[in-house]
Amino acid sequence: MYRCYMCKKLIEKIEENRILCPYCGSRILEKTRPPTVKILKAR
Ligand SMILES: [Zn+2]
């Protein structure tokens, strides 16, 4: 999942060979992790 650096919209699907924002056309995207919380238990 990516987030556009310019318009801050989340982009779920993106083609790996064509990374640009479908909303504003920006090519600066942040890679974000899905908003699932991973709970690690300490051993
Ligand atoms: Zn954008």
N, CA, C, O and the ligand as a Tripos MOL2 file, in Angstrom:
@<TRIPOS>MOLECULE
protein
  173   171    44     0     0
PROTEIN
NO_CHARGES

@<TRIPOS>ATOM
      1 N           0.8380   -1.1890    0.0000 N.3       1 MET1
      2 CA          0.0000    0.0000    0.0000 C.3       1 MET1
      3 C           0.8800    1.2480    0.0000 C.2       1 MET1
      4 O           1.9060    1.3180    0.6760 O.2       1 MET1
      5 N           0.4440    2.2110   -0.7720 N.am      2 TYR2
      6 CA          1.2160    3.4330   -0.8700 C.3       2 TYR2
      7 C           0.3690    4.6240   -0.4510 C.2       2 TYR2
      8 O          -0.8600    4.5630   -0.4680 O.2       2 TYR2
      9 N           1.0320    5.7010   -0.0770 N.am      3 ARG3
     10 CA          0.3370    6.9490    0.1960 C.3       3 ARG3
     11 C           1.0380    8.0510   -0.5810 C.2       3 ARG3
     12 O           2.2590    8.2010   -0.5510 O.2       3 ARG3
     13 N           0.2100    8.8100   -1.2730 N.am      4 CYS4
     14 CA          0.7630    9.9080   -2.0640 C.3       4 CYS4
     15 C           1.3280   10.9750   -1.1450 C.2       4 CYS4
     16 O           0.6970   11.3620   -0.1620 O.2       4 CYS4
     17 N           2.5030   11.4400   -1.4690 N.am      5 TYR5
     18 CA          3.1450   12.4510   -0.6460 C.3       5 TYR5
     19 C           2.5160   13.8180   -0.8490 C.2       5 TYR5
     20 O           2.5760   14.6760    0.0320 O.2       5 TYR5
     21 N           1.9160   14.0170   -2.0060 N.am      6 MET6
     22 CA          1.3460   15.3200   -2.3290 C.3       6 MET6
     23 C          -0.0820   15.4780   -1.8240 C.2       6 MET6
     24 O          -0.3950   16.4450   -1.1290 O.2       6 MET6
     25 N          -0.9460   14.5330   -2.1690 N.am      7 CYS7
     26 CA         -2.3630   14.6820   -1.8000 C.3       7 CYS7
     27 C          -2.7670   13.7860   -0.6360 C.2       7 CYS7
     28 O          -3.9150   13.8130   -0.1910 O.2       7 CYS7
     29 N          -1.8210   12.9950   -0.1490 N.am      8 LYS8
     30 CA         -2.0140   12.1800    1.0540 C.3       8 LYS8
     31 C          -3.0870   11.1070    0.9030 C.2       8 LYS8
     32 O          -3.6080   10.5950    1.8940 O.2       8 LYS8
     33 N          -3.4080   10.7760   -0.3180 N.am      9 LYS9
     34 CA         -4.4040    9.7310   -0.5060 C.3       9 LYS9
     35 C          -3.7320    8.3700   -0.5030 C.2       9 LYS9
     36 O          -2.5910    8.2030   -0.9340 O.2       9 LYS9
     37 N          -4.4800    7.4150   -0.0040 N.am     10 LEU10
     38 CA         -3.9630    6.0610    0.0210 C.3      10 LEU10
     39 C          -4.2450    5.3790   -1.3050 C.2      10 LEU10
     40 O          -5.3360    5.4930   -1.8630 O.2      10 LEU10
     41 N          -3.2640    4.6840   -1.7870 N.am     11 ILE11
     42 CA         -3.3920    3.9700   -3.0450 C.3      11 ILE11
     43 C          -3.1650    2.4940   -2.7470 C.2      11 ILE11
     44 O          -2.0640    2.0700   -2.3970 O.2      11 ILE11
     45 N          -4.2260    1.7370   -2.8950 N.am     12 GLU12
     46 CA         -4.1120    0.3240   -2.5280 C.3      12 GLU12
     47 C          -3.4580   -0.4940   -3.6250 C.2      12 GLU12
     48 O          -2.6000   -1.3390   -3.3690 O.2      12 GLU12
     49 N          -3.8810   -0.2280   -4.8480 N.am     13 LYS13
     50 CA         -3.3350   -1.0100   -5.9420 C.3      13 LYS13
     51 C          -2.4760   -0.1150   -6.8170 C.2      13 LYS13
     52 O          -2.8650    0.9920   -7.1880 O.2      13 LYS13
     53 N          -1.3190   -0.6200   -7.1290 N.am     14 ILE14
     54 CA         -0.4360    0.1450   -7.9970 C.3      14 ILE14
     55 C           0.3940   -0.8320   -8.8100 C.2      14 ILE14
     56 O           0.7730   -1.9050   -8.3410 O.2      14 ILE14
     57 N           0.6600   -0.4290  -10.0300 N.am     15 GLU15
     58 CA          1.5080   -1.2680  -10.8590 C.3      15 GLU15
     59 C           2.9560   -0.9910  -10.5060 C.2      15 GLU15
     60 O           3.3840    0.1610  -10.4250 O.2      15 GLU15
     61 N           3.6820   -2.0370  -10.3030 N.am     16 GLU16
     62 CA          5.0610   -1.8960   -9.8430 C.3      16 GLU16
     63 C           5.9330   -1.1220  -10.8210 C.2      16 GLU16
     64 O           6.8610   -0.4180  -10.4240 O.2      16 GLU16
     65 N           5.6280   -1.2600  -12.0820 N.am     17 ASN17
     66 CA          6.4740   -0.5990  -13.0750 C.3      17 ASN17
     67 C           5.9680    0.7870  -13.4530 C.2      17 ASN17
     68 O           6.5150    1.4410  -14.3410 O.2      17 ASN17
     69 N           4.9250    1.2210  -12.7740 N.am     18 ARG18
     70 CA          4.3830    2.5420  -13.1090 C.3      18 ARG18
     71 C           3.8830    3.2080  -11.8340 C.2      18 ARG18
     72 O           2.6790    3.3240  -11.6040 O.2      18 ARG18
     73 N           4.8190    3.6360  -11.0240 N.am     19 ILE19
     74 CA          4.4560    4.1910   -9.7330 C.3      19 ILE19
     75 C           4.1530    5.6670   -9.8690 C.2      19 ILE19
     76 O           5.0530    6.5020   -9.9610 O.2      19 ILE19
     77 N           2.8560    5.9710   -9.8810 N.am     20 LEU20
     78 CA          2.4540    7.3700   -9.7740 C.3      20 LEU20
     79 C           1.0400    7.4550   -9.2220 C.2      20 LEU20
     80 O           0.2520    6.5180   -9.3460 O.2      20 LEU20
     81 N           0.7360    8.5760   -8.6200 N.am     21 CYS21
     82 CA         -0.5580    8.7530   -7.9900 C.3      21 CYS21
     83 C          -1.6450    8.9060   -9.0510 C.2      21 CYS21
     84 O          -1.5280    9.7580   -9.9320 O.2      21 CYS21
     85 N          -2.7000    8.0940   -8.9810 N.am     22 PRO22
     86 CA         -3.7890    8.1950   -9.9540 C.3      22 PRO22
     87 C          -4.6670    9.4230   -9.7170 C.2      22 PRO22
     88 O          -5.4990    9.7580  -10.5610 O.2      22 PRO22
     89 N          -4.4940   10.0850   -8.5970 N.am     23 TYR23
     90 CA         -5.3300   11.2390   -8.2720 C.3      23 TYR23
     91 C          -4.7090   12.5450   -8.7430 C.2      23 TYR23
     92 O          -5.3790   13.3740   -9.3600 O.2      23 TYR23
     93 N          -3.4370   12.7240   -8.4510 N.am     24 CYS24
     94 CA         -2.8100   13.9960   -8.7990 C.3      24 CYS24
     95 C          -1.6220   13.8260   -9.7300 C.2      24 CYS24
     96 O          -1.0620   14.8090  -10.2160 O.2      24 CYS24
     97 N          -1.2380   12.5820   -9.9800 N.am     25 GLY25
     98 CA         -0.1480   12.3510  -10.9130 C.3      25 GLY25
     99 C           1.2300   12.4910  -10.3100 C.2      25 GLY25
    100 O           2.2350   12.4390  -11.0180 O.2      25 GLY25
    101 N           1.2770   12.6700   -8.9980 N.am     26 SER26
    102 CA          2.5720   12.7900   -8.3490 C.3      26 SER26
    103 C           3.3240   11.4670   -8.3930 C.2      26 SER26
    104 O           2.7280   10.3920   -8.3250 O.2      26 SER26
    105 N           4.6100   11.5640   -8.5050 N.am     27 ARG27
    106 CA          5.4150   10.3410   -8.5200 C.3      27 ARG27
    107 C           6.1300   10.1220   -7.2010 C.2      27 ARG27
    108 O           6.9680    9.2300   -7.0720 O.2      27 ARG27
    109 N           5.7920   10.9420   -6.2320 N.am     28 ILE28
    110 CA          6.4060   10.7780   -4.9190 C.3      28 ILE28
    111 C           5.4090   10.0630   -4.0190 C.2      28 ILE28
    112 O           4.4390   10.6550   -3.5450 O.2      28 ILE28
    113 N           5.6630    8.8010   -3.7980 N.am     29 LEU29
    114 CA          4.7600    8.0060   -2.9740 C.3      29 LEU29
    115 C           5.5150    7.4100   -1.8020 C.2      29 LEU29
    116 O           6.6700    6.9960   -1.9110 O.2      29 LEU29
    117 N           4.8340    7.3840   -0.7050 N.am     30 GLU30
    118 CA          5.3980    6.7230    0.4650 C.3      30 GLU30
    119 C           4.8810    5.3030    0.5070 C.2      30 GLU30
    120 O           3.7170    5.0430    0.2020 O.2      30 GLU30
    121 N           5.7310    4.4110    0.8780 N.am     31 LYS31
    122 CA          5.2790    3.0520    1.0860 C.3      31 LYS31
    123 C           4.7610    2.9460    2.5140 C.2      31 LYS31
    124 O           5.4760    3.2410    3.4720 O.2      31 LYS31
    125 N           3.5240    2.5250    2.6390 N.am     32 THR32
    126 CA          2.9730    2.3860    3.9810 C.3      32 THR32
    127 C           2.5700    0.9460    4.2100 C.2      32 THR32
    128 O           2.3840    0.1710    3.2720 O.2      32 THR32
    129 N           2.4450    0.6210    5.4410 N.am     33 ARG33
    130 CA          2.0060   -0.7290    5.7700 C.3      33 ARG33
    131 C           0.5050   -0.7220    5.9620 C.2      33 ARG33
    132 O          -0.0660    0.2860    6.3770 O.2      33 ARG33
    133 N          -0.1320   -1.8220    5.6680 N.am     34 PRO34
    134 CA         -1.5700   -1.9170    5.9120 C.3      34 PRO34
    135 C          -1.8710   -1.6740    7.3810 C.2      34 PRO34
    136 O          -1.0950   -2.0530    8.2580 O.2      34 PRO34
    137 N          -3.0170   -1.0320    7.6410 N.am     35 PRO35
    138 CA         -3.3230   -0.6440    9.0240 C.3      35 PRO35
    139 C          -3.7570   -1.8170    9.8980 C.2      35 PRO35
    140 O          -4.7610   -1.7520   10.6070 O.2      35 PRO35
    141 N          -2.9950   -2.8550    9.8290 N.am     36 THR36
    142 CA         -3.2490   -3.9660   10.7290 C.3      36 THR36
    143 C          -2.1890   -3.9540   11.8190 C.2      36 THR36
    144 O          -1.0020   -3.7820   11.5460 O.2      36 THR36
    145 N          -2.6070   -4.1280   12.9890 N.am     37 VAL37
    146 CA         -1.6770   -4.0780   14.1050 C.3      37 VAL37
    147 C          -1.1600   -5.4770   14.3920 C.2      37 VAL37
    148 O          -1.9080   -6.4190   14.6510 O.2      37 VAL37
    149 N           0.1230   -5.5570   14.3330 N.am     38 LYS38
    150 CA          0.7340   -6.8370   14.6300 C.3      38 LYS38
    151 C           1.0970   -6.8650   16.1110 C.2      38 LYS38
    152 O           1.7990   -5.9910   16.6200 O.2      38 LYS38
    153 N           0.6160   -7.8570   16.7560 N.am     39 ILE39
    154 CA          0.9020   -7.9330   18.1880 C.3      39 ILE39
    155 C           1.9620   -9.0080   18.4250 C.2      39 ILE39
    156 O           1.7530  -10.1940   18.1710 O.2      39 ILE39
    157 N           3.0580   -8.5620   18.9000 N.am     40 LEU40
    158 CA          4.1310   -9.4870   19.1900 C.3      40 LEU40
    159 C           4.1760   -9.7430   20.6930 C.2      40 LEU40
    160 O           4.2170   -8.8240   21.5110 O.2      40 LEU40
    161 N           4.1670  -10.9890   21.0060 N.am     41 LYS41
    162 CA          4.2370  -11.3240   22.4180 C.3      41 LYS41
    163 C           5.6740  -11.5670   22.8340 C.2      41 LYS41
    164 O           6.4140  -12.3010   22.1790 O.2      41 LYS41
    165 N           6.0380  -10.9670   23.8860 N.am     42 ALA42
    166 CA          7.3800  -11.1760   24.4140 C.3      42 ALA42
    167 C           7.4740  -12.5480   25.0610 C.2      42 ALA42
    168 O           6.5900  -12.9890   25.7950 O.2      42 ALA42
    169 N           8.5610  -13.1840   24.7610 N.am     43 ARG43
    170 CA          8.7060  -14.5290   25.3310 C.3      43 ARG43
    171 C           9.5560  -14.4720   26.5940 C.2      43 ARG43
    172 O           9.7950  -15.5020   27.2240 O.2      43 ARG43
    173 ZN         -1.6140   12.3150   -5.2280 Zn       44 ZN44
@<TRIPOS>BOND
     1     1     2 1
     2     2     3 1
     3     3     4 2
     4     3     5 am
     5     5     6 1
     6     6     7 1
     7     7     8 2
     8     7     9 am
     9     9    10 1
    10    10    11 1
    11    11    12 2
    12    11    13 am
    13    13    14 1
    14    14    15 1
    15    15    16 2
    16    15    17 am
    17    17    18 1
    18    18    19 1
    19    19    20 2
    20    19    21 am
    21    21    22 1
    22    22    23 1
    23    23    24 2
    24    23    25 am
    25    25    26 1
    26    26    27 1
    27    27    28 2
    28    27    29 am
    29    29    30 1
    30    30    31 1
    31    31    32 2
    32    31    33 am
    33    33    34 1
    34    34    35 1
    35    35    36 2
    36    35    37 am
    37    37    38 1
    38    38    39 1
    39    39    40 2
    40    39    41 am
    41    41    42 1
    42    42    43 1
    43    43    44 2
    44    43    45 am
    45    45    46 1
    46    46    47 1
    47    47    48 2
    48    47    49 am
    49    49    50 1
    50    50    51 1
    51    51    52 2
    52    51    53 am
    53    53    54 1
    54    54    55 1
    55    55    56 2
    56    55    57 am
    57    57    58 1
    58    58    59 1
    59    59    60 2
    60    59    61 am
    61    61    62 1
    62    62    63 1
    63    63    64 2
    64    63    65 am
    65    65    66 1
    66    66    67 1
    67    67    68 2
    68    67    69 am
    69    69    70 1
    70    70    71 1
    71    71    72 2
    72    71    73 am
    73    73    74 1
    74    74    75 1
    75    75    76 2
    76    75    77 am
    77    77    78 1
    78    78    79 1
    79    79    80 2
    80    79    81 am
    81    81    82 1
    82    82    83 1
    83    83    84 2
    84    83    85 am
    85    85    86 1
    86    86    87 1
    87    87    88 2
    88    87    89 am
    89    89    90 1
    90    90    91 1
    91    91    92 2
    92    91    93 am
    93    93    94 1
    94    94    95 1
    95    95    96 2
    96    95    97 am
    97    97    98 1
    98    98    99 1
    99    99   100 2
   100    99   101 am
   101   101   102 1
   102   102   103 1
   103   103   104 2
   104   103   105 am
   105   105   106 1
   106   106   107 1
   107   107   108 2
   108   107   109 am
   109   109   110 1
   110   110   111 1
   111   111   112 2
   112   111   113 am
   113   113   114 1
   114   114   115 1
   115   115   116 2
   116   115   117 am
   117   117   118 1
   118   118   119 1
   119   119   120 2
   120   119   121 am
   121   121   122 1
   122   122   123 1
   123   123   124 2
   124   123   125 am
   125   125   126 1
   126   126   127 1
   127   127   128 2
   128   127   129 am
   129   129   130 1
   130   130   131 1
   131   131   132 2
   132   131   133 am
   133   133   134 1
   134   134   135 1
   135   135   136 2
   136   135   137 am
   137   137   138 1
   138   138   139 1
   139   139   140 2
   140   139   141 am
   141   141   142 1
   142   142   143 1
   143   143   144 2
   144   143   145 am
   145   145   146 1
   146   146   147 1
   147   147   148 2
   148   147   149 am
   149   149   150 1
   150   150   151 1
   151   151   152 2
   152   151   153 am
   153   153   154 1
   154   154   155 1
   155   155   156 2
   156   155   157 am
   157   157   158 1
   158   158   159 1
   159   159   160 2
   160   159   161 am
   161   161   162 1
   162   162   163 1
   163   163   164 2
   164   163   165 am
   165   165   166 1
   166   166   167 1
   167   167   168 2
   168   167   169 am
   169   169   170 1
   170   170   171 1
   171   171   172 2
@<TRIPOS>SUBSTRUCTURE
     1 MET1         2 RESIDUE 1 A MET
     2 TYR2         6 RESIDUE 1 A TYR
     3 ARG3        10 RESIDUE 1 A ARG
     4 CYS4        14 RESIDUE 1 A CYS
     5 TYR5        18 RESIDUE 1 A TYR
     6 MET6        22 RESIDUE 1 A MET
     7 CYS7        26 RESIDUE 1 A CYS
     8 LYS8        30 RESIDUE 1 A LYS
     9 LYS9        34 RESIDUE 1 A LYS
    10 LEU10       38 RESIDUE 1 A LEU
    11 ILE11       42 RESIDUE 1 A ILE
    12 GLU12       46 RESIDUE 1 A GLU
    13 LYS13       50 RESIDUE 1 A LYS
    14 ILE14       54 RESIDUE 1 A ILE
    15 GLU15       58 RESIDUE 1 A GLU
    16 GLU16       62 RESIDUE 1 A GLU
    17 ASN17       66 RESIDUE 1 A ASN
    18 ARG18       70 RESIDUE 1 A ARG
    19 ILE19       74 RESIDUE 1 A ILE
    20 LEU20       78 RESIDUE 1 A LEU
    21 CYS21       82 RESIDUE 1 A CYS
    22 PRO22       86 RESIDUE 1 A PRO
    23 TYR23       90 RESIDUE 1 A TYR
    24 CYS24       94 RESIDUE 1 A CYS
    25 GLY25       98 RESIDUE 1 A GLY
    26 SER26      102 RESIDUE 1 A SER
    27 ARG27      106 RESIDUE 1 A ARG
    28 ILE28      110 RESIDUE 1 A ILE
    29 LEU29      114 RESIDUE 1 A LEU
    30 GLU30      118 RESIDUE 1 A GLU
    31 LYS31      122 RESIDUE 1 A LYS
    32 THR32      126 RESIDUE 1 A THR
    33 ARG33      130 RESIDUE 1 A ARG
    34 PRO34      134 RESIDUE 1 A PRO
    35 PRO35      138 RESIDUE 1 A PRO
    36 THR36      142 RESIDUE 1 A THR
    37 VAL37      146 RESIDUE 1 A VAL
    38 LYS38      150 RESIDUE 1 A LYS
    39 ILE39      154 RESIDUE 1 A ILE
    40 LEU40      158 RESIDUE 1 A LEU
    41 LYS41      162 RESIDUE 1 A LYS
    42 ALA42      166 RESIDUE 1 A ALA
    43 ARG43      170 RESIDUE 1 A ARG
    44 ZN44       173 GROUP 0 **** ****
